[in-house]
Amino acid sequence: MRRRSFLLAPLLLPGLAAAKAVTPYASARRGTQLVFPRDHGGHAEFRTEWWYVTGALDLPERDIGFQLTFFRIRSGSAETLDSPFAPTQILFAHAAVTLPGGRLLHAERAARVNLGAAFSATDCDVHIGAWRMQRTGADEHIRLRALDPGFAFDLHLTPTQPLLLQGENGWSQKGARPELASHYVSWPQLRVEGQLTLDKTHRAANGSAWFDHEWSSEVLGEAGVGWDWVGINLDDGGALMAFRIRDTSGATVYAHASLRDAAGQVTRFGPQEVGFTPLRHWQSPRNGARYPVHMEIRVGPHTLRTTPAIDDQEIITRRPLPVSYWEGLVRLDGALRGRGYLELTGYSGRMAL
């Protein structure tokens, strides 16, 4: 389901508190027909949106993880102000690299739209300064660029398979009420080529990646505090996505999974067919959160286990508001095998959506 929407309580900047909040957020509606490339672009009428890429590199070393996510928030404030600089749309981005041997490098950026940041409404093209995610070319490749003093990457992602529309043709249910839903599109098994910079050394890089684009205005509902999610490129060419939303006791509020096999056949699994069982926890030395980094996942008849590349893949960011979550490269073993990312949110406090 992608993190992603943990995003945030309304953002009020100093001096704008007197501007009346106007929040006629759009809802993700069942039966909406998605149209591409337009729906690769931004959906400004919704409260939250994210464009998310995770992957595993085999060069310069095997099992180097990387991720780049752009988030868009319609703040719900200052919408009555007649100014292109009003903070009605906020963009922020997280980038990270997981290195074998126990290191996670991560960085963040944030900016107001029209003040150092922008997104397209017609295709995937979003940037904050030099950080960018852009779909270009007849082969629909996606270019990722992230630059930080600690690391950088410039990667080209080429599709090898069609889009995977999650849920019902891209309408992904997140709870009993129909408003608890998102529009959700995945692009698994992307071929990665490009350059990774570590310790100021540029190295050729290649591997595979997973792209998610999701937009919504309400996901967690009253009972949910966070979610567990996996997106896995399977070794046989298939793809697996599974998530659950948790309550304060750790019980599942809602769950769903989709499995596309190597032949392209898609099977979807409802809440009773999906289970997440923690096998081992890692405790953050920063905030005390206990993340179930080693997880058993049941998807229909399949029993699977995640093993993290390293335990400490916690990301703590400060802009525009403090957020803590675990987002890391894992290996999937069991009835299905592959590599991908596990995301664990709400373990250091309820995600504010």
Secondary structure, DSSP 8 states (H G I E B T S, - for coil): --GGG---S----TT-TTS----------TT----TTGGGS--TTSSEEEEEEEEEEEESSTTEEEEEEEEEEE-SSSTT---TTSTTEEEEEEEEEEETTTEEEEEEEEEEETBEEEE-SSSSEEEETTEEEEEETTTTEEEEEEE-SSEEEEEEEE-SS--EE-TBTTEEE-SSSTTSEEEEEEEEEEEEEEEEEETTEEEEEEEEEEEEEEEEEE-STTT--EEEEEEEEETTS-EEEEEEEE-TTS-EEEEEEEEE-TTS-EEEE-GGGEEEEEEEEEE-TTT--EEEEEEEEEETTEEEEEEESSS--EEEE-SSS-EEEEEEEEEEEESS-EEEEEEE-SSSS----
